[in-house]
Amino acid sequence: MRFRDWSSLIGTKINNWVVLNVVKTLNNTYLECECCCGIIKKVRASHIRNSNSKSCGCKYRDWE
């Protein structure tokens, strides 16, 4: 199943990301997201959907 209405997720918190904007390219859809630490990144939408991306890496850095 493909999820096509990514704009409905704007303002939603998913894992440690808050979705700010949707950016569509020729082949992929990216979500511009803000991490809980304040860093803003473009994350591939499928990575958010499948929970492959949970933060910008700040949680990993905290463990070390």
C-alpha positions, 0 to 999 in steps of 0.5 A: 500500500502506498501512502500518498497524502503526506501533507496530512502529517504536517505538525505530527510528531513521529518518533523524535521527528515533527513533520514541518513540510513535504518536499517532492522530487522526481522519484522520491518524497521527503519530509522536512522534519525537526528533531527533538534536539532542534536540528531540521533535516529532510528525511525520506518519507519511506524511512519515516513510514517504516520507522527506519529513521527515529532521530537525527542521530542525537539519540545515538550520540547520547548513548556514547 
